[in-house]
Amino acid sequence: MKNIIKLLVFFIAILTILLILSNYSNATTPITDEESLNNAVSSADIGETIRLDGNITVSKPIVIAKELTIDGNGYTVTGASSWTSTTGNQTMFTAQLSDAKLTLKNINLVNGPKYGVQSYDGATVILENVSITGFKYGAVLVNGGKLEVRKLHLGYNGTGANNGIEIDKGAYATNNPTLIMNGTLTSDTNENVVRAAENGHLTEFTITNTSNTTNKVFISSNKVVLTDVANNVISETTVPDKVTPNVDAKKVIITLIVKDNTNKITVNEGGTITADLLKSHIILEENEKIDGFYTDAEYTNEFNFNEVLNKDTTIYAKISQIEEVTIPEEPKDETPATGVANYLGISILIALSSTIAIFLIKKYVIKG
């Protein structure tokens, strides 16, 4: 019996040692440089999350061909001044082909020769609490892939003109690009925040807005329009000819001109608007009022709120000053406090008091 117990103890000890060695051999190597990041990406299991442990400088693209999450923990990945391309690709993070699904979160991407992030030919990229700035071609390239924006901030990206999210389809891509707005999209500059490429390969793209997104992207006439939570237009870019956008809702842009201020808002195409909607986008001074809405700057043609809107429309709000009404003061009573009215009141009071006194004397004193 004692020998059996000793044998069990021996096997338990061996198993414990093996588990310790296994955990030690599989211990996560801190990801603090380019080599450790690339090793982590290549060795990660499908669906695994990689977490950075410091700021990293990279000198070549990081390509993902599986489902993977990279959590930056608030750190920054910076492109080196000397960059090595991979088969012509010079994007910092690229998810490629349909099996790839890259989620970038809590990370800052800074500087690079082309784009910060790319979703290529069926691949999906999700950006959640990501900041991208300083890339020469643009921040994000939706190159026949799918991009979901949950929380993205764009600094200045591009040369000569800012270029935020570029919707495109490369010559060898077989899928059409898709943009899904599912959160917030902010930018340091409002030029080309979302734009469709003009290279001739892009013929069709899709835009979808979820019900809980703050910033929405619509198509209005021939423009890609980014709006805020109140449907104010933040950015608009022209859709190239022969490119067909597929959207969940078509909009028209109302250009509302109030004195020297211009405000653009989006409303549903094929619907009508109300004066209250326009008023909600106007801030008046304390002594101002709205006299009406017109289709011309001279305020001669009133806007017809029963009109169905099928195209972009400009509306002028007529504002006027509220005239102050002066109420004349009533003349003051200059009669001295010792006037006739006061004497009459005193006389009545004395007479009443005297009558009461005589009555009491007769009743109680004389009869007594």
Buried (B, 14 or more C-beta within 10 A) or exposed (E): EEEEEEEEEEEEEEEEEEEEEEEEEEEEEEBBBBEBBBEBBEEBEEEBEBBBBEBBBBEBBBBBBBBBBBBBEEBBBBBBEEBEEEEEBBBBBBBBBBBBBBBBBBBBBBBBBBBBBBBBBBBBBBBBBBBBBBBBBBBBBBBBBBBBBBBBBBBBBBEEEBBBBBBBBBEEBEBBBBBBBBBBBBBEBEBBBBBBBEEEBBEEBBBBBEEEBBBBBBBBBBBBBBBBEEBBBBBBBEBBEEBEBEBEEBBBBBBBBBEEEEBBBBBBBEEEBEEEBBEEBBEEEEEBEBEEBBBEEEBEEEBEEEEEBEEBBBBBBBBEEEEEEEEEEEEEEEEEEEEEEEEEEEEEEEEEEEEEEEEEEEEEEEEE
